Amino acid sequence: MTNKKITWKKDRGKLGLLQPLANLPDFSGPIVQGPPNGRFIYIDIGSYAGVAGAAWNRRLKIPLTGITPQMMKGLLAGAAMQLETKVPGTGKDGITNCATVKPFSGWYLSGTAAKSKII
């Protein structure tokens, strides 16, 4: 199996920021799900993602927890910066991963101004 870097952009709207909750960012928008202390987004897979003739429908739940105010400041500081995470694409059963990502390694800044991985 080959690891591929996939840039994912959801076209259902932008993420927004609400008032910080306990000094942590709180996200909003049409793709954000869950309560304030447990926000997440879904990645659609198979026919949920519009793949005609897919044998399955799945969603991968990506938590938005662990994104710090320092990360948000880093994003705002440089246009080339992006918030990134890596998730396992294959589940324990050997097919496309779905449900809540486990293990979740966290978020980090990447781009020309990122000096180190933040988890």
The first five atom37 places (N, CA, C, CB, O) and aatype in JSON, in Angstrom:
{
  "aatype": [12, 16, 2, 11, 11, 9, 16, 17, 11, 11, 3, 1, 7, 11, 10, 7, 10, 10, 5, 14, 10, 0, 2, 10, 14, 3, 13, 15, 7, 14, 9, 19, 5, 7, 14, 14, 2, 7, 1, 13, 9, 18, 9, 3, 9, 7, 15, 18, 0, 7, 19, 0, 7, 0, 0, 17, 2, 1, 1, 10, 11, 9, 14, 10, 16, 7, 9, 16, 14, 5, 12, 12, 11, 7, 10, 10, 0, 7, 0, 0, 12, 5, 10, 6, 16, 11, 19, 14, 7, 16, 7, 11, 3, 7, 9, 16, 2, 4, 0, 16, 19, 11, 14, 13, 15, 7, 17, 18, 10, 15, 7, 16, 0, 0, 11, 15, 11, 9, 9],
  "atom_mask": [
    [1, 1, 1, 1, 1],
    [1, 1, 1, 1, 1],
    [1, 1, 1, 1, 1],
    [1, 1, 1, 1, 1],
    [1, 1, 1, 1, 1],
    [1, 1, 1, 1, 1],
    [1, 1, 1, 1, 1],
    [1, 1, 1, 1, 1],
    [1, 1, 1, 1, 1],
    [1, 1, 1, 1, 1],
    [1, 1, 1, 1, 1],
    [1, 1, 1, 1, 1],
    [1, 1, 1, 0, 1],
    [1, 1, 1, 1, 1],
    [1, 1, 1, 1, 1],
    [1, 1, 1, 0, 1],
    [1, 1, 1, 1, 1],
    [1, 1, 1, 1, 1],
    [1, 1, 1, 1, 1],
    [1, 1, 1, 1, 1],
    [1, 1, 1, 1, 1],
    [1, 1, 1, 1, 1],
    [1, 1, 1, 1, 1],
    [1, 1, 1, 1, 1],
    [1, 1, 1, 1, 1],
    [1, 1, 1, 1, 1],
    [1, 1, 1, 1, 1],
    [1, 1, 1, 1, 1],
    [1, 1, 1, 0, 1],
    [1, 1, 1, 1, 1],
    [1, 1, 1, 1, 1],
    [1, 1, 1, 1, 1],
    [1, 1, 1, 1, 1],
    [1, 1, 1, 0, 1],
    [1, 1, 1, 1, 1],
    [1, 1, 1, 1, 1],
    [1, 1, 1, 1, 1],
    [1, 1, 1, 0, 1],
    [1, 1, 1, 1, 1],
    [1, 1, 1, 1, 1],
    [1, 1, 1, 1, 1],
    [1, 1, 1, 1, 1],
    [1, 1, 1, 1, 1],
    [1, 1, 1, 1, 1],
    [1, 1, 1, 1, 1],
    [1, 1, 1, 0, 1],
    [1, 1, 1, 1, 1],
    [1, 1, 1, 1, 1],
    [1, 1, 1, 1, 1],
    [1, 1, 1, 0, 1],
    [1, 1, 1, 1, 1],
    [1, 1, 1, 1, 1],
    [1, 1, 1, 0, 1],
    [1, 1, 1, 1, 1],
    [1, 1, 1, 1, 1],
    [1, 1, 1, 1, 1],
    [1, 1, 1, 1, 1],
    [1, 1, 1, 1, 1],
    [1, 1, 1, 1, 1],
    [1, 1, 1, 1, 1],
    [1, 1, 1, 1, 1],
    [1, 1, 1, 1, 1],
    [1, 1, 1, 1, 1],
    [1, 1, 1, 1, 1],
    [1, 1, 1, 1, 1],
    [1, 1, 1, 0, 1],
    [1, 1, 1, 1, 1],
    [1, 1, 1, 1, 1],
    [1, 1, 1, 1, 1],
    [1, 1, 1, 1, 1],
    [1, 1, 1, 1, 1],
    [1, 1, 1, 1, 1],
    [1, 1, 1, 1, 1],
    [1, 1, 1, 0, 1],
    [1, 1, 1, 1, 1],
    [1, 1, 1, 1, 1],
    [1, 1, 1, 1, 1],
    [1, 1, 1, 0, 1],
    [1, 1, 1, 1, 1],
    [1, 1, 1, 1, 1],
    [1, 1, 1, 1, 1],
    [1, 1, 1, 1, 1],
    [1, 1, 1, 1, 1],
    [1, 1, 1, 1, 1],
    [1, 1, 1, 1, 1],
    [1, 1, 1, 1, 1],
    [1, 1, 1, 1, 1],
    [1, 1, 1, 1, 1],
    [1, 1, 1, 0, 1],
    [1, 1, 1, 1, 1],
    [1, 1, 1, 0, 1],
    [1, 1, 1, 1, 1],
    [1, 1, 1, 1, 1],
    [1, 1, 1, 0, 1],
    [1, 1, 1, 1, 1],
    [1, 1, 1, 1, 1],
    [1, 1, 1, 1, 1],
    [1, 1, 1, 1, 1],
    [1, 1, 1, 1, 1],
    [1, 1, 1, 1, 1],
    [1, 1, 1, 1, 1],
    [1, 1, 1, 1, 1],
    [1, 1, 1, 1, 1],
    [1, 1, 1, 1, 1],
    [1, 1, 1, 1, 1],
    [1, 1, 1, 0, 1],
    [1, 1, 1, 1, 1],
    [1, 1, 1, 1, 1],
    [1, 1, 1, 1, 1],
    [1, 1, 1, 1, 1],
    [1, 1, 1, 0, 1],
    [1, 1, 1, 1, 1],
    [1, 1, 1, 1, 1],
    [1, 1, 1, 1, 1],
    [1, 1, 1, 1, 1],
    [1, 1, 1, 1, 1],
    [1, 1, 1, 1, 1],
    [1, 1, 1, 1, 1],
    [1, 1, 1, 1, 1]
  ],
  "atom_positions": [
    [[0.84, -1.17, 0.0], [0.0, 0.0, 0.0], [0.89, 1.24, 0.0], [-0.96, -0.01, 1.22], [1.91, 1.29, 0.69]],
    [[0.5, 2.23, -0.77], [1.26, 3.46, -0.89], [0.58, 4.56, -0.1], [1.43, 3.87, -2.36], [-0.64, 4.72, -0.17]],
    [[1.37, 5.32, 0.65], [0.82, 6.47, 1.36], [0.78, 7.64, 0.4], [1.66, 6.81, 2.63], [1.77, 7.92, -0.28]],
    [[-0.33, 8.32, 0.33], [-0.47, 9.48, -0.52], [-0.94, 10.66, 0.31], [-1.46, 9.2, -1.68], [-1.77, 10.5, 1.21]],
    [[-0.42, 11.83, 0.02], [-0.88, 13.03, 0.69], [-2.09, 13.54, -0.07], [0.25, 14.11, 0.78], [-2.01, 13.78, -1.28]],
    [[-3.18, 13.71, 0.62], [-4.42, 14.18, 0.0], [-4.77, 15.53, 0.61], [-5.58, 13.16, 0.19], [-4.9, 15.65, 1.83]],
    [[-4.93, 16.51, -0.23], [-5.41, 17.81, 0.24], [-6.91, 17.79, 0.14], [-4.8, 18.99, -0.57], [-7.46, 17.58, -0.94]],
    [[-7.58, 18.0, 1.25], [-9.03, 17.9, 1.31], [-9.61, 19.27, 1.52], [-9.48, 16.93, 2.42], [-9.27, 19.97, 2.48]],
    [[-10.49, 19.65, 0.64], [-11.2, 20.92, 0.8], [-12.68, 20.62, 0.66], [-10.74, 21.99, -0.26], [-13.11, 20.04, -0.33]],
    [[-13.43, 21.0, 1.63], [-14.86, 20.76, 1.63], [-15.54, 21.97, 1.0], [-15.4, 20.5, 3.07], [-15.23, 23.11, 1.35]],
    [[-16.44, 21.75, 0.08], [-17.06, 22.87, -0.62], [-18.39, 23.31, -0.03], [-17.25, 22.5, -2.05], [-19.11, 24.09, -0.66]],
    [[-18.73, 22.83, 1.15], [-20.01, 23.2, 1.76], [-19.91, 24.46, 2.61], [-20.53, 22.07, 2.6], [-20.87, 24.8, 3.3]],
    [[-18.81, 25.13, 2.59], [-18.69, 26.36, 3.36], [-17.37, 26.44, 4.09], [0.0, 0.0, 0.0], [-16.57, 25.51, 4.07]],
    [[-17.16, 27.57, 4.72], [-15.92, 27.81, 5.44], [-16.11, 27.52, 6.92], [-15.45, 29.25, 5.23], [-17.22, 27.57, 7.45]],
    [[-15.0, 27.2, 7.57], [-15.02, 27.09, 9.03], [-15.03, 28.49, 9.61], [-13.8, 26.26, 9.56], [-14.36, 29.38, 9.09]],
    [[-15.77, 28.68, 10.67], [-15.79, 29.96, 11.35], [-15.3, 29.78, 12.77], [0.0, 0.0, 0.0], [-15.22, 28.65, 13.27]],
    [[-15.0, 30.87, 13.42], [-14.58, 30.84, 14.82], [-15.62, 31.53, 15.67], [-13.2, 31.5, 15.0], [-16.07, 32.63, 15.35]],
    [[-16.0, 30.88, 16.76], [-16.9, 31.48, 17.74], [-16.06, 32.02, 18.88], [-17.95, 30.45, 18.25], [-14.83, 31.96, 18.84]],
    [[-16.71, 32.55, 19.9], [-15.98, 32.99, 21.1], [-15.18, 31.81, 21.64], [-16.96, 33.54, 22.18], [-15.7, 30.7, 21.72]],
    [[-13.92, 32.03, 22.02], [-13.13, 30.93, 22.59], [-13.81, 30.33, 23.81], [-11.73, 31.42, 22.96], [-14.43, 31.03, 24.61]],
    [[-13.68, 29.02, 23.94], [-14.25, 28.28, 25.05], [-13.09, 27.79, 25.91], [-15.14, 27.08, 24.55], [-12.26, 27.0, 25.44]],
    [[-13.01, 28.24, 27.14], [-11.91, 27.85, 28.04], [-10.56, 28.13, 27.39], [-12.01, 26.36, 28.41], [-9.63, 27.33, 27.47]],
    [[-10.46, 29.3, 26.72], [-9.23, 29.75, 26.08], [-8.81, 28.87, 24.89], [-8.12, 29.78, 27.1], [-7.65, 28.91, 24.48]],
    [[-9.73, 28.09, 24.34], [-9.45, 27.29, 23.14], [-10.38, 27.74, 22.02], [-9.64, 25.76, 23.43], [-11.49, 28.19, 22.28]],
    [[-9.94, 27.64, 20.77], [-10.81, 28.03, 19.66], [-12.06, 27.15, 19.6], [-10.05, 27.94, 18.33], [-12.02, 25.96, 19.92]],
    [[-13.17, 27.75, 19.21], [-14.42, 27.01, 19.03], [-14.88, 27.28, 17.6], [-15.51, 27.44, 20.09], [-15.07, 28.44, 17.22]],
    [[-15.06, 26.24, 16.82], [-15.35, 26.36, 15.4], [-16.85, 26.3, 15.12], [-14.63, 25.27, 14.62], [-17.62, 25.72, 15.89]],
    [[-17.24, 26.91, 14.0], [-18.63, 26.88, 13.57], [-18.66, 26.75, 12.05], [-19.39, 28.16, 14.04], [-17.62, 26.82, 11.4]],
    [[-19.84, 26.57, 11.51], [-20.0, 26.5, 10.07], [-20.78, 25.27, 9.67], [0.0, 0.0, 0.0], [-21.04, 24.39, 10.49]],
    [[-21.17, 25.21, 8.4], [-22.03, 24.13, 7.93], [-21.38, 22.75, 7.96], [-22.47, 24.42, 6.55], [-22.09, 21.75, 7.92]],
    [[-20.07, 22.66, 8.03], [-19.42, 21.34, 8.07], [-19.02, 20.93, 9.47], [-18.2, 21.33, 7.17], [-18.53, 19.81, 9.67]],
    [[-19.21, 21.8, 10.46], [-18.81, 21.52, 11.84], [-19.96, 20.84, 12.57], [-18.38, 22.81, 12.58], [-21.1, 21.29, 12.5]],
    [[-19.65, 19.77, 13.26], [-20.63, 18.99, 14.02], [-20.23, 18.97, 15.5], [-20.74, 17.52, 13.46], [-19.09, 19.3, 15.84]],
    [[-21.16, 18.59, 16.36], [-20.86, 18.3, 17.76], [-20.98, 19.49, 18.7], [0.0, 0.0, 0.0], [-21.15, 20.63, 18.27]],
    [[-20.89, 19.19, 20.01], [-21.01, 20.22, 21.04], [-19.73, 21.07, 21.12], [-21.31, 19.57, 22.42], [-18.69, 20.67, 20.59]],
    [[-19.8, 22.23, 21.78], [-18.65, 23.13, 21.85], [-17.35, 22.48, 22.33], [-18.97, 24.26, 22.75], [-16.28, 22.84, 21.84]],
    [[-17.41, 21.55, 23.24], [-16.18, 20.93, 23.75], [-15.81, 19.64, 23.0], [-16.34, 20.63, 25.23], [-14.91, 18.92, 23.44]],
    [[-16.48, 19.35, 21.9], [-16.19, 18.13, 21.14], [-16.5, 18.28, 19.66], [0.0, 0.0, 0.0], [-17.07, 17.38, 19.05]],
    [[-16.12, 19.41, 19.08], [-16.41, 19.67, 17.67], [-15.61, 18.71, 16.77], [-16.08, 21.14, 17.31], [-14.52, 18.26, 17.12]],
    [[-16.2, 18.42, 15.6], [-15.54, 17.54, 14.63], [-16.1, 17.82, 13.24], [-15.73, 16.05, 15.0], [-17.11, 18.5, 13.09]],
    [[-15.42, 17.28, 12.24], [-15.9, 17.32, 10.86], [-15.92, 15.89, 10.33], [-15.01, 18.24, 9.96], [-15.21, 15.02, 10.85]],
    [[-16.71, 15.64, 9.31], [-16.74, 14.35, 8.65], [-16.07, 14.45, 7.28], [-18.18, 13.83, 8.51], [-16.21, 15.47, 6.6]],
    [[-15.36, 13.42, 6.89], [-14.9, 13.26, 5.52], [-15.78, 12.18, 4.91], [-13.35, 12.89, 5.44], [-15.84, 11.06, 5.41]],
    [[-16.47, 12.53, 3.82], [-17.34, 11.58, 3.14], [-16.51, 10.64, 2.27], [-18.39, 12.33, 2.27], [-15.54, 11.05, 1.64]],
    [[-16.9, 9.36, 2.26], [-16.18, 8.32, 1.52], [-17.19, 7.52, 0.7], [-15.38, 7.38, 2.49], [-18.34, 7.37, 1.1]],
    [[-16.75, 7.02, -0.44], [-17.61, 6.2, -1.29], [-18.74, 7.02, -1.89], [0.0, 0.0, 0.0], [-18.52, 8.15, -2.33]],
    [[-19.95, 6.46, -1.91], [-21.06, 7.18, -2.53], [-21.42, 8.45, -1.76], [-22.28, 6.26, -2.63], [-21.99, 9.37, -2.35]],
    [[-21.11, 8.52, -0.45], [-21.33, 9.76, 0.29], [-20.49, 10.9, -0.29], [-21.0, 9.57, 1.79], [-20.86, 12.06, -0.18]],
    [[-19.36, 10.55, -0.9], [-18.47, 11.54, -1.5], [-18.76, 11.74, -2.98], [-17.01, 11.12, -1.31], [-18.04, 12.45, -3.68]],
    [[-19.83, 11.12, -3.46], [-20.21, 11.29, -4.85], [-19.55, 10.32, -5.82], [0.0, 0.0, 0.0], [-19.59, 10.55, -7.03]],
    [[-18.95, 9.25, -5.32], [-18.31, 8.25, -6.18], [-19.41, 7.32, -6.72], [-17.22, 7.43, -5.4], [-19.96, 6.51, -5.98]],
    [[-19.7, 7.46, -8.0], [-20.75, 6.65, -8.62], [-20.36, 5.17, -8.6], [-21.03, 7.12, -10.07], [-19.23, 4.82, -8.95]],
    [[-21.28, 4.33, -8.21], [-21.04, 2.89, -8.21], [-20.19, 2.38, -7.06], [0.0, 0.0, 0.0], [-19.77, 1.22, -7.08]],
    [[-19.92, 3.22, -6.06], [-19.11, 2.77, -4.91], [-19.84, 1.64, -4.18], [-18.83, 3.96, -3.93], [-21.07, 1.63, -4.09]],
    [[-19.07, 0.7, -3.68], [-19.64, -0.46, -3.0], [-20.08, -0.13, -1.58], [-18.65, -1.6, -2.98], [-20.8, -0.92, -0.96]],
    [[-19.67, 1.01, -1.03], [-20.0, 1.34, 0.34], [-20.19, 2.83, 0.54], [-18.92, 0.83, 1.26], [-19.8, 3.64, -0.31]],
    [[-20.78, 3.17, 1.66], [-20.96, 4.55, 2.11], [-20.33, 4.65, 3.49], [-22.49, 4.97, 2.15], [-20.69, 3.9, 4.4]],
    [[-19.41, 5.55, 3.63], [-18.75, 5.7, 4.94], [-18.44, 7.16, 5.19], [-17.46, 4.86, 5.01], [-18.39, 7.98, 4.27]],
    [[-18.24, 7.48, 6.47], [-17.76, 8.79, 6.86], [-16.66, 8.6, 7.89], [-18.92, 9.67, 7.43], [-16.71, 7.69, 8.72]],
    [[-15.67, 9.46, 7.82], [-14.56, 9.44, 8.76], [-14.67, 10.69, 9.63], [-13.17, 9.37, 8.02], [-14.67, 11.81, 9.12]],
    [[-14.76, 10.49, 10.93], [-14.96, 11.58, 11.89], [-13.6, 12.11, 12.35], [-15.82, 11.11, 13.1], [-12.82, 11.38, 12.96]],
    [[-13.33, 13.38, 12.07], [-12.05, 14.02, 12.41], [-12.29, 15.04, 13.53], [-11.41, 14.7, 11.16], [-12.97, 16.04, 13.3]],
    [[-11.74, 14.82, 14.73], [-11.95, 15.77, 15.82], [-11.23, 17.09, 15.57], [-11.48, 15.17, 17.14], [-10.15, 17.12, 14.99]],
    [[-11.84, 18.17, 16.02], [-11.21, 19.49, 15.96], [-10.56, 19.86, 17.3], [-12.24, 20.56, 15.56], [-10.1, 20.98, 17.49]],
    [[-10.54, 18.92, 18.21], [-9.92, 19.16, 19.52], [-8.4, 19.21, 19.37], [-10.34, 18.07, 20.54], [-7.83, 18.61, 18.47]],
    [[-7.77, 19.93, 20.26], [-6.31, 20.02, 20.26], [-5.76, 21.16, 19.43], [0.0, 0.0, 0.0], [-4.55, 21.36, 19.39]],
    [[-6.63, 21.92, 18.78], [-6.18, 23.09, 18.03], [-6.06, 24.24, 19.04], [-7.18, 23.46, 16.85], [-7.04, 24.64, 19.66]],
    [[-4.86, 24.75, 19.18], [-4.56, 25.73, 20.23], [-4.63, 27.16, 19.7], [-3.18, 25.47, 20.83], [-4.59, 27.39, 18.49]],
    [[-4.73, 28.13, 20.63], [-4.67, 29.54, 20.21], [-3.35, 29.87, 19.49], [-4.83, 30.46, 21.43], [-3.34, 30.7, 18.58]],
    [[-2.25, 29.22, 19.89], [-0.97, 29.45, 19.23], [-1.02, 29.0, 17.77], [0.17, 28.72, 19.98], [-0.46, 29.66, 16.9]],
    [[-1.68, 27.88, 17.51], [-1.83, 27.41, 16.14], [-2.64, 28.4, 15.31], [-2.49, 26.02, 16.11], [-2.29, 28.7, 14.17]],
    [[-3.72, 28.92, 15.89], [-4.56, 29.87, 15.19], [-3.77, 31.15, 14.88], [-5.82, 30.2, 16.01], [-3.91, 31.71, 13.79]],
    [[-2.95, 31.6, 15.82], [-2.12, 32.78, 15.57], [-1.13, 32.51, 14.45], [-1.36, 33.2, 16.85], [-0.88, 33.37, 13.61]],
    [[-0.58, 31.3, 14.42], [0.34, 30.92, 13.35], [-0.34, 30.92, 12.0], [0.0, 0.0, 0.0], [0.25, 31.33, 11.0]],
    [[-1.58, 30.45, 11.96], [-2.34, 30.46, 10.7], [-2.56, 31.88, 10.2], [-3.69, 29.76, 10.88], [-2.44, 32.15, 9.0]],
    [[-2.89, 32.78, 11.12], [-3.18, 34.15, 10.74], [-1.91, 34.92, 10.39], [-3.91, 34.85, 11.86], [-1.98, 35.93, 9.69]],
    [[-0.77, 34.46, 10.86], [0.49, 35.17, 10.65], [1.05, 34.99, 9.24], [1.5, 34.71, 11.65], [1.79, 35.85, 8.77]],
    [[0.73, 33.91, 8.58], [1.33, 33.68, 7.26], [0.35, 33.08, 6.28], [0.0, 0.0, 0.0], [-0.33, 32.1, 6.59]],
    [[0.27, 33.66, 5.09], [-0.66, 33.18, 4.08], [-0.34, 31.76, 3.61], [-0.67, 34.11, 2.89], [-1.23, 31.05, 3.14]],
    [[0.91, 31.35, 3.74], [1.31, 30.02, 3.26], [1.11, 28.94, 4.33], [2.76, 30.03, 2.82], [1.43, 27.78, 4.09]],
    [[0.58, 29.31, 5.48], [0.41, 28.36, 6.56], [-0.92, 27.62, 6.42], [0.47, 29.06, 7.91], [-1.9, 28.16, 5.91]],
    [[-0.93, 26.37, 6.88], [-2.16, 25.59, 6.91], [-2.16, 24.69, 8.13], [-2.34, 24.77, 5.62], [-1.11, 24.29, 8.63]],
    [[-3.34, 24.37, 8.59], [-3.53, 23.45, 9.7], [-3.69, 22.07, 9.09], [-4.76, 23.85, 10.6], [-4.48, 21.88, 8.16]],
    [[-2.96, 21.1, 9.6], [-2.93, 19.78, 8.97], [-2.96, 18.68, 10.02], [-1.69, 19.64, 8.1], [-2.51, 18.86, 11.15]],
    [[-3.5, 17.55, 9.63], [-3.46, 16.34, 10.43], [-3.3, 15.16, 9.5], [-4.74, 16.19, 11.31], [-3.54, 15.29, 8.3]],
    [[-2.91, 14.05, 10.02], [-2.81, 12.82, 9.25], [-3.65, 11.76, 9.94], [-1.33, 12.35, 9.1], [-3.6, 11.61, 11.16]],
    [[-4.42, 11.04, 9.14], [-5.28, 10.01, 9.68], [-5.07, 8.71, 8.91], [-6.77, 10.44, 9.63], [-4.74, 8.75, 7.72]],
    [[-5.24, 7.57, 9.57], [-5.1, 6.3, 8.86], [-6.24, 6.1, 7.87], [-5.05, 5.12, 9.87], [-7.41, 6.22, 8.24]],
    [[-5.93, 5.81, 6.62], [-6.94, 5.62, 5.59], [-7.5, 4.21, 5.55], [0.0, 0.0, 0.0], [-8.55, 3.97, 4.97]],
    [[-6.77, 3.28, 6.17], [-7.21, 1.88, 6.19], [-7.53, 1.48, 7.62], [-6.13, 0.95, 5.58], [-6.74, 1.72, 8.53]],
    [[-8.68, 0.86, 7.81], [-9.09, 0.41, 9.13], [-8.47, -0.92, 9.51], [0.0, 0.0, 0.0], [-7.77, -1.54, 8.7]],
    [[-8.73, -1.36, 10.73], [-8.2, -2.64, 11.22], [-8.67, -3.82, 10.39], [-8.61, -2.85, 12.66], [-8.0, -4.85, 10.31]],
    [[-9.84, -3.65, 9.75], [-10.4, -4.73, 8.94], [-9.8, -4.78, 7.52], [-11.9, -4.59, 8.85], [-10.18, -5.63, 6.72]],
    [[-8.87, -3.85, 7.22], [-8.21, -3.84, 5.94], [-8.93, -3.07, 4.85], [0.0, 0.0, 0.0], [-8.42, -2.98, 3.73]],
    [[-10.08, -2.51, 5.15], [-10.79, -1.7, 4.16], [-10.79, -0.24, 4.61], [-12.24, -2.21, 3.95], [-10.25, 0.09, 5.66]],
    [[-11.39, 0.61, 3.82], [-11.38, 2.05, 4.09], [-11.84, 2.35, 5.51], [-12.27, 2.78, 3.1], [-12.86, 1.85, 5.97]],
    [[-11.06, 3.17, 6.19], [-11.35, 3.56, 7.56], [-12.66, 4.34, 7.62], [-10.2, 4.4, 8.14], [-13.03, 5.03, 6.67]],
    [[-13.36, 4.21, 8.74], [-14.59, 4.98, 8.96], [-14.79, 5.16, 10.46], [-15.83, 4.26, 8.31], [-14.03, 4.62, 11.27]],
    [[-15.8, 5.91, 10.8], [-16.14, 6.23, 12.19], [-15.09, 7.2, 12.76], [-16.22, 4.94, 13.06], [-14.45, 7.92, 12.0]],
    [[-14.91, 7.22, 14.07], [-13.97, 8.13, 14.71], [-12.54, 7.68, 14.48], [-14.25, 8.23, 16.21], [-12.23, 6.5, 14.64]],
    [[-11.69, 8.61, 14.1], [-10.28, 8.3, 13.83], [-9.61, 7.85, 15.13], [-9.54, 9.52, 13.23], [-9.63, 8.57, 16.13]],
    [[-9.01, 6.66, 15.1], [-8.25, 6.13, 16.25], [-7.05, 5.39, 15.69], [-9.13, 5.2, 17.16], [-7.24, 4.52, 14.84]],
    [[-5.88, 5.65, 16.1], [-5.51, 6.77, 16.98], [-5.5, 8.08, 16.21], [-4.13, 6.52, 17.63], [-5.25, 8.1, 15.0]],
    [[-5.78, 9.17, 16.92], [-5.72, 10.5, 16.31], [-4.46, 11.18, 16.81], [-6.98, 11.35, 16.65], [-4.3, 11.4, 18.01]],
    [[-3.57, 11.51, 15.89], [-2.26, 12.05, 16.27], [-2.26, 13.55, 16.5], [-1.25, 11.72, 15.22], [-1.24, 14.1, 16.92]],
    [[-3.36, 14.22, 16.24], [-3.45, 15.65, 16.52], [-3.23, 16.51, 15.29], [0.0, 0.0, 0.0], [-3.07, 16.01, 14.18]],
    [[-3.25, 17.8, 15.52], [-3.11, 18.8, 14.47], [-1.75, 19.46, 14.55], [-4.22, 19.86, 14.58], [-1.14, 19.5, 15.62]],
    [[-1.26, 19.97, 13.43], [-0.01, 20.73, 13.42], [-0.05, 21.74, 12.29], [1.22, 19.8, 13.28], [-0.84, 21.62, 11.35]],
    [[0.81, 22.76, 12.4], [0.93, 23.75, 11.35], [1.93, 23.27, 10.32], [1.35, 25.12, 11.93], [2.95, 22.68, 10.66]],
    [[1.64, 23.52, 9.06], [2.61, 23.22, 8.01], [2.63, 24.39, 7.05], [2.26, 21.88, 7.27], [1.7, 25.21, 7.03]],
    [[3.68, 24.47, 6.28], [3.84, 25.57, 5.35], [5.24, 26.14, 5.45], [0.0, 0.0, 0.0], [6.06, 25.62, 6.21]],
    [[5.5, 27.15, 4.72], [6.85, 27.7, 4.67], [7.32, 28.3, 6.0], [6.93, 28.74, 3.6], [8.52, 28.33, 6.28]],
    [[6.38, 28.77, 6.82], [6.77, 29.39, 8.09], [6.75, 28.42, 9.26], [5.86, 30.55, 8.39], [7.15, 28.78, 10.36]],
    [[6.29, 27.17, 9.03], [6.22, 26.21, 10.14], [7.63, 25.72, 10.46], [5.27, 24.99, 9.79], [8.34, 25.22, 9.58]],
    [[8.01, 25.86, 11.7], [9.34, 25.43, 12.09], [9.36, 24.05, 12.7], [9.92, 26.41, 13.06], [10.34, 23.32, 12.57]],
    [[8.27, 23.67, 13.38], [8.24, 22.35, 14.0], [6.81, 21.83, 14.06], [8.86, 22.39, 15.42], [5.85, 22.6, 14.0]],
    [[6.7, 20.53, 14.18], [5.4, 19.89, 14.27], [4.79, 20.21, 15.63], [5.52, 18.36, 14.06], [5.46, 20.14, 16.66]],
    [[3.52, 20.55, 15.63], [2.79, 20.83, 16.87], [1.72, 19.77, 17.02], [2.17, 22.28, 16.88], [0.86, 19.63, 16.15]],
    [[1.77, 19.03, 18.11], [0.74, 18.0, 18.35], [0.15, 18.22, 19.72], [1.33, 16.56, 18.23], [-0.74, 17.47, 20.13]]
  ]
}
